[in-house]
Each structure stands twice: as structure tokens, then as C-alpha cells.
Amino acid sequence: MTVTVETLDKLERKITLSLPVGVIQSEVDARLRKLARQVKMDGFRPGKVPLSVVAQRHGFSVQYEVMNDKVGEVFAKAVNDAKLRVAGQPKITEKEGAPEGELAFDAVFEVFPEVKIGDLSAATVEKLSAEVSEDAIDRTVDILRKQRRTFAQRAQDAAAQDDDRVTVDFEGKIDGEPFEGGKASDFQFVIGEGQMLKEFEDAVRGMKSGESRTFPLNFPAEYHGKDVAGKQADFLVTLKKIESSNLPAVDEQLAKSLGIAEGTVEALRADIRKNLEREVKFRLLARNKQGVMDALLANAELDVPNASVQSEIERMVESARADLKQRGIKDADKAPIPDDVFRPQAERRVRLGLVVAELVRSNELQATAEQIKAHIEELAASYEKPADVVRWYYGDNRRLAEVEAIVIENNVTDFVLARAKVADKAVSFDELMGQQA
């Protein structure tokens, strides 16, 4: 076999492969003979089907398989001999004008790029920090109380107010016509918690049981229901029942109901702090990791293989279709999703993946078994039965691989932060958790 390699573009290569026809035919004959010993045909005893009959019936498919296998073998050997790292699948076409007794093929493909990472000491990375405040603990306690609140029916002449749970019938119309999702009976919501649009809550607030009210409601342009987004509807609402909410006291009984063994308010707050600090740690890690990855991309030079980008786009499209299907969208698997929707994100993912891989390889930042174990145990610590969670992770290689990838990213983050210019920035708990108004 003779091999030549051409550079067509920055990452695109072409290899010309040649194969003796005799090698192909010899393998085809061998496979047909093996098939003749196994194949079953009407009118013949097993293993007694004439070779000519087998060749007539299966010759084309066997020829096709052999060609694919042999060309694949010589291509793999060729790129290995040339020390080429192939990105994606090659496009192989038969070439005309081959010498007598030979078949020639052109294989066009891309190779992975050389990745050049600049001086990380010249890079600046913003590193966030945050603390769990007493106010954050207080608000968490309030959330836990709301989850355990009870409701009692209010007097007939009482007016609905914030924190009351109301039961209503409503019907909305746009241009005098009902619309899907615009009608409900015995619908319950708590006023002031944002379960309904503000105009709806404002209309119900102050009403009494048995009252009805008509009011206009403007759906936001970004409303999730596309059929009504940006439109004005007229609603008729009838208030059927008002219930006041009663929050449990912050006492030993609440602590015990939340599984606090000591049964004290102090132990409850300590447990909340521990959980919030764990969440803060993970969120800071994610935010700081993002800053590191941005810095890496800004300090790296490389060409991106189109084949890898296209593969990433295909994965993202399939994921989007699966999400649509899960939401109950009809024919989600056939939904037309243009590649350009995901191309910028796919290019970033591929570029970042190549940069991180090079940094890991050149600096031995692979995840160790001890690091993976420690990360899993930290994830499991917030659950009621940590040992079960640990077993769940170790019981599936795919889940372990996901943890390994996270640990590697953490190693990369620590490596870059130890070398770059770090700009420390303290943020509030609310800003970190995305709770700011």
C-alpha cells in the first residue's frame, strides 16, 4: 500500500489510499465460503448450499462489507503512520485512474489542531467570594415555615389580602373569544407570591367571598404562552373562598419536624448554615470556573475542526428535540432546528474542550481516584442517606465519568487561579444565588 498526504486547508487533509484488487477478492471469497457453511436456503441442507448460489444471493453485500473494512483498516494504518489525530469521520471516495490490479481512494478529513496557550501569568481572572449571612438563614427559615403552613377559612365579609390563599373561578377572552388555558374552576393561589401575573393578583386583592370582577390583563411579550404573549385579555373572576395562612412558630417542634436530632432552634439554624455554605461553595466554584474558562479561551490560539463543531451541533439539536418531546410537543423528533441556532455555542464548547484537554495533558491535571471519591462524598453529604448516594454514583460508569469531568475542570480552575492575576471580588449572598430583584 502506498500513502500520500496533502494539506488542503489549515486542518483539512487528504490521503490517497490504494489496495490490490486481489486482497479484496481474496477476503470476499473467504467470507462467502464461511457464509456458505452457515446460511440456510430452501431446497438445500444446512452447509450444502453451492458457493455460486451464496455468491449470487449475498455477493454484493459481502463485497460492500469487505470494501468498508479494508479501506477502514488501511486508512487507520495510514493516519497512524503519519501520526495524525483525526477529528470526525473521513469522507472516502473511490478514485479513477488507478493502476491495473489496484483500487484507489481519496480520504478527506480534518485533524485536531495544535493548541497554543499563552502566558497565564499575564491573564486576569475575577474571583468571587461570598458569605452566608444571618439574614439569609432567617429567610430560609421563613421558606421552611411556609412549606409547613396551614390555612383556615376567613369570615364571609373578609377582604382578600396578601398571604391569603384564595379559591377562584376565572375565564379570559381575547377579542371576545376564549383561549386555551384561559379558564379554570376552583383554582387556588396565594396572593403576593407571584404565582399569578401582577394584574391578576391586584384584581383579586380586596375582593370578598362571592364577589365577581371583570378586569383587563396585558400578557407580557415574553410570556411563555406564545399564543397570548403581548396581547390584552379581559378576565372575569369569581372569588369563592378566602383562607388565611398560619405559619408554625420557630421553636423546638419546628426543628424536630425538619429532622433536627437535637430539636433546638440553634441546631436548626446551624444545619441551615451548613447547607447554605455548601450551596455557596458550589455556586462560587461554578462562577469562578466560568471566569477561568473565559481567560483560557482569551489566551489560547487554535483552529477549530468543523467536523467536531458539526458533531456538537448534532448533539445539541438532539438534546433540544428530547426536551421538546418531554414537554409534550407533537412530532418533536422532526422539529426543524437550524444549525445556526447552536453554532456559536457549539464552537465555544469545542474550542474550550480542546484548550482544557491540552492544559490537562501538558500539566498532568487528570482526576485522581481520591479526588473523585472526595467529590462524590461531598455531593452525598446533603442527602439523608449519603452511603446510598455514594453507591449510586459508583454503580454507573457514566455517572462516574461525569464526576471525573467536573473534578478535572476543578483542577484546571485551581491551576489557572494559582498562576493568573486574581482580582478578588466579594458579592452578596443574594447576588450569588440570583435572588436580587
N, C-alpha and C positions, 0 to 999 in steps of 0.2 A: 504494500500500500504506500502511495506517495501522498504527501500532505504539503499544501502551501497555505499561508495565512496572509490575508490582505487586511489593511486598515481602511475601512470605508468612511468612518467618521470618528469623533472623539472616543466613543465607546463601542461603535459597531465594527464587527469583524466578519470576514468571510473565509471559510475554509473549503478548499476543494478536495473532495474525497474520491478515491477510486477503489473499485472492488472487482476482482476477477469473476467473470460470469460463472466459471466452473465452481467457485466456492459457494455461490448462491444455489446453483443447481444441485450440487452435492448435498447441501443441507436440506433442500426441498425433498430430494429423493429419500433421504434418511427419515424425515418426518412422515412422509407418505407411507413408507414401509412400516413404521411404528403404528401409524393410524390404521393400516390395513389389519394389524393384529388385534385391534380393539373395536373397530367400527362394526355396527350391526346393520345389515341391509336385508330387505325381503328377498327370499329366494336363495340366500347363501347362509351356510353355517358360520357361527362366530369364528373369526380368524381365518376364514377361507375366501374372503372377498378378493377377486383379482385386483392386482395393483393398478391395472389400467382403468378399472371401474372406479376405484378410490380416487385416482388422479382426475378422472373426468368430473367426479362429484365435488371433490374438495381441493383440487389443484390450485385454483385461483386464490382461495382464502389462505392456503398454506404458503403460497408464493408471497402474498402480501405480508404475512406474519414474518417470514424469513427476511424479507427486504427490510422491514422495520427494525428487526432485531439486529441484523448485521450492520446496517447503516448506523444504528444507535451505538453499537459496540465500537466501530471504527471512529465515530465522532468522539466518544468518550475518551478513547485512547489518544486521539489527536490533540484534544484540548489539554489532556493531562500531560502529554509530552511537551506541549508548548507552554505549560504552566499558566494556563488561562482559567480564570474564575468566571464561569458563565452565569449571566443574570437572565433568568427567564428561559423559555423554550426556544430552541433554534428553529428557523424556517428552512426546511430542506427541500430542494427541488432537483430533479434529475437534469443533468447537463448533456447537451447534444455534442456530438463530435468526439466521443471517447474513442480511444484506440481499440482495435479489433480484440474481442475477447474480454473487454472490461466495461464496467458501468461507472459513470462519473456523476458526482452530486456536488452541488453547492450548498453549503450550510451557512446561513447568515444569522448572526446572533449578537447580543451585547455582552460586554464583560463588566464586572464590578470595577468601580473607579479607584484610583489612588486617592486616599484621603489625607489631606494635609491640615493638621491642627496647629494653629498659631500659638504664640507665647501666651499661656493662660495667665501669667502674672500681670499682663497688661490689660486683662479684661476686668470689668467692674460688674459685680453681682449684688443686687439688693437682697439683703437677708432680713426677713421679718421675724419679729418676736411678739408674743402676747401673753398676758396673764389672765387667770381665771379670777374675776372679781367677786366680792360678796354679793353685789347686785345681780350678777349672772346666776349665782346659786339661788338667790331669792326668786328670780323669775322661773328658774327650773322647778323650784318647789311649787310655785303657783301653777305651772303647767301640770304637774303631777296631781295637784288638788283638783284642777278642772277635769282631769281624766276620771276622777272618782266622785265628782259632784252628783247630787241628787236634785230632783225637780219636784216642786209642789204647785198645784194649781192655784192661781191667784183669784181674787174676788171678781165677780162678773163686771163690776164697774171700774176695775183697774185698767190703767193705760199701759200698753206695752212699752218697755224701756230696755236700755242696754243690759245685756246678760240674761234677759228673759228668753226662754225657749217658746216659740210660737208655732202653732199648727195652722196652716192656711190652705185654702183652695185658690188657684190662680189660673188665668188664661190670658195669653198675649196674642195680639194680632198686628200684622204689618199691612198697611193699606187696606184694613178691613178683613184681611184673610189670616186664618190661623196658620201657625208654622210649627214644624216638628220640634218637640222639646219645649214648647211654649205653654203647655198646660199640665197641671198636676192637681191631685186631691190629697188632702191630709198630709201635706208636705211640712216637715219640721226643720227649723233652723234657729240658731241662737243669734239674736240681734247684737251687732257690734263686733262680730268675729270674722267678718269678711267672707262668709260662706256665699252670700248673695251680692250682686252689684250694689254700689252705694245708693243709687236712686231707688232700688227696691227696698233696701233697709230703711231709708229715710221715709218712704211712703207708709211702711208698716209701723214705724216708731210712733207712739202716741195713739194708735188705734185701740179700741176696746173689743172684747169678745162679741161676735155677732155683727160687727160693722163691716161694710164693704167700701172700697175706694177704687177709683179709676185714676191712673196716672201715666204720663209718658215716660219712656225709658230709652235712652240712647245707648245702643251697644257700641263698645269701643271698636275702633278699626282693627285692633289686633285680637279681637275676641276669638276664642277657639272655634266657635261655630261659624264657619265661613259663610253659610247661607244668610246669617243675620248680622255679621260683622259690619259695623259702620252704619247700620240702619236704625231708624226710630220705630219703636213698637208702642202700642197702647195696651196697658195691662189692667185687668180687673182682678182685685184681690179681696178675698173674704177671710177675715180673721175668726178662727173657730175656737181657739184655746190659747191661754197665756199661762205659762208656768215660770215661777221664779226659781233661780238656781241657788243651791245651798252648798257652799264649799266646806269640806271637812276641816276641822281645826288642825293646826300644825302642832301635833302632840305625839305622845308615845304610840297611840293607836294607829295614827297615820304611818309612823315609822315601821311598825310591825306589819301593817298591811302591804308595805313595799318591800318586805323580805329582809329588813334590817334586824339581824340577830340580837343586837344589844337592846333594840327597842327604844332608843333615845333620839331626840331631835339632833343632838350633836353628832351622833353616829350617822344619822341620815344625811346631814349636810356634808360630813366627811366623805361619805360614799358618793354623793353627787359631785363633790370637788374632784375626787379621783377619776370619775367617768368623764367629766368635762376636760380635765387636764389631758386625759388620753386622747380625746377628740381634738383638742387644740394641737397636741403634738402631731397627729396625723395630718391635720389641715396645714400646719406650718410646713411640714415636710413636703406636702404637695405643692404649696405655693413657692417655696424656696427651690424645689426641684424644677419648677417651671422656669424660674429665673436662670438657673444653671443651664438648662437646655437652650434657652434663648441665647445665652452667652456663647455656648458651644457652637451653635449654628452661625453666629456672627463672626466667630474666629476660625471657621473651617472653610477650606477650599476643596470642592469636588464637583464632578459632573454626575448627574442623576440618571440612572438607566431607565429609559422609557418603559421597558418590559416590567420592571419592578413597580413603577408607578401604576401601570395598567392593571397589574395583579392586585395592587392595593385598592384601586378604584373598584374592581370587580367584587372584592371582599366587602367594601363599604356599601355598595349597591345591594348586595345580597342581605347584608345586615339591615339596611333600611327597609327592604321588602319584608323581611321577617318581622320587623317592628310594626309595619303596616298590617300585616296579617294578624299579629297578636291583638291589634286594636279593632279587629273585625272588619277591615277594609276588604271589599269584594275584589277578587282577582288581583290581590296584592302581588302575587308572584309574577304577574305580567305588567305591572305598573311601569310606564315609560319613565325612566330616571336618567337624564342626560349625564354623561361622564363629567362634563364641565362643572357640575354641582359639587363634586367631591375632589376635583383635580388639585386645587391649591392645598387642601388638607392632606391629600394622598402624597403629594410631592414633599411636603414638610415631614410627614411620617417616614418616608423612605430616606430622605436626606438625614434626618435625625438618627434613624436606625443605623445607618452606615457610619456616622460620626461616633456614636456611642460604642458600636462594635469595635471600631478601630481603637478608641481610647481604652476599652476593656482589654483588648488583645495586647496592646503595647505596654500596658501598665499592670497587667495581671489583677484585674478588678473583678474576677469571677466570684460568684457567691459560694461561700463555703457551707458545708452541711450544718455547722454550728450556727451560722447566721440565719439560715433558713429555719432551723428549729426555733431559734430565739424569736424570730418574726412571727411564726405561727403561734407560739405560746403567748405572745403579746396580743395578737388578734383574738385568741381564745379567752383571754382573761376577763373580757367584759360579758361573757356568757355564763349562764347558771351552772353548766357542766363543762368546764374547759377541756377536760380529758376527752370527752366525746367529740368536741370540735377539732382537737388535735388529730384524733384518729380519722376524722372525716377528711382532713387535708391529706394525710399520708395514705389514705385509701384510694387516691386517684392521681395518676401521674400528671394529668392535665392541670389539676389544681396546684400540684407541687411546682409545675413549670411556671404557672402564673406568679406564685410566690417568689420563685427564683428570679424572675424578670424584675419584680419590684425591688428585691434586695440588690440586684446588680445596679439598678437605677439609683438606689440609695448610696451605693459605693461610689458611683460616678459623681453624685452630688457632693459627697464628703470630699472626694479627691479634688474637685474643682474649687470648692469653697476654701480648701486649705492652701490653694495657690493663687487664687484671684484676689483682686482688691474688693473687699467686702464692705458694703455700705449698710450698716445696721439701721433698721427702722422698726420702731415699736408701733404696733397697731392695737386698737381696742379689741376686746373680745367680740363685740357686736360686728365690727368691720370684718374681722376674720371669718365669723360664722355667717356673714351675709345677711345680718338682721337689721342693718341700718335702713331707715326709711328712705 
